[in-house]
Amino acid sequence: MAVKTMKEGDRIDGVFLVKKFEIKTSKNGKKYLDAVFADKTGDISSKMWDISTLEKDNFIPGEVVRVHGLVETFNSTPQLRVDKLSSAVASQEEMDGLIDSAPYPPAKMYEKILALLNLINNEDIKKLTISIYEENKEKLLYYPAAKNFHHAVKGGLLYHIYSMFRCALPLLDIYDFMNRDLVFAGIALHDIGKLDEMVSDANGVISDYTPEGKLLGHIITTICMIEVKAKELEISTEVALLLKHMILTHHYYPEFGSPKTPMFAEAELLHHLDVIDSRMNQMKKTMDTTPKGSFADKVWILDGRSIYNHALDTKEEIDAII
């Protein structure tokens, strides 16, 4: 049974991915399991009150497990009460149902992004950006863009970057006073530090944040990447400074990690492209798990809003009018 379709009273016997696994102690001193299990349709908070039958006391995020249990409701949200939990070996068909992936092949997205980067005219910007991409190609092909929120799927980081490029191209035709090279490099590099911020397995499941991720965050790790590469390749000081400013400011607000706001047009555009794509992805993710004509639970990344999934058709084709 898919996580998305689980409802109170359902008996569960199936294989799932581990997203979270913690043994905790209750107020009465008894140990219990606090876990999150997932398939490609979503994830579900799970509790196991009698852990004496566990075959091991630590399942790593990304592992496949067989779960027997009952779906209950806690705070108006489905929660799985686990009766039995064991290791499992999933068939390829089962793995295809567990791993949520970007809708486009990562290798193809990487090729398209690299083709765009090769259109950069400024040799310093091109050399720095492509060098960072080539060094990190292996990770880029499977890393998600986040642990839980937008583009949190296998290949999600490339998908986020690829989607931002698709948004940017028509906007650069409209606002043609901007430097295309800076915009291209800013899009390509703005989240590249997430490769050092998070620990991901080959299925795009994040198990933890690295010490750099916890102490610095991806904005600073990206700036460090640019600084090191700029010195190595003897990149123009001006180019390196502009790119670092774009990275530093792309979250816009201090409470989100940006101590300064954008101070030139390309940095401003980068911020809005990032917000549009991350929020639209989270909107789609929320709507996909919310019945038509219903309101979703409040979503933190969408400012705590309860999103309404209207029942109107969204697939209608129209001719261009401008």
Secondary structure, DSSP 4 states (H G I P E B T S, - for coil): --GGG--TT-EEEEEEEEEEEEEEE-TTS-EEEEEEEEETTEEEEEEES-GGG-S-S-PPTT-EEEEEEEEEEETTEEEEEEEEEEE----HHHHHHH--B-SS-HHHHHHHHHHHHTT---HHHHHHHHHHHHHTHHHHTT--S-SSSTT-SBTHHHHHHHHHHHHHHHHHHHSTTS-HHHHHHHHHHTTTTHHHHEEE-TTS-EEEE-HHHHHT-HHHHHHHHHHHHHHHHT--HHHHHHHHHHHHHTT-SGGGT-SS---SHHHHHHHHHHHHHHHHHHHHHHHHTS-TTEEEEEEGGGTTEEEEE--S----------
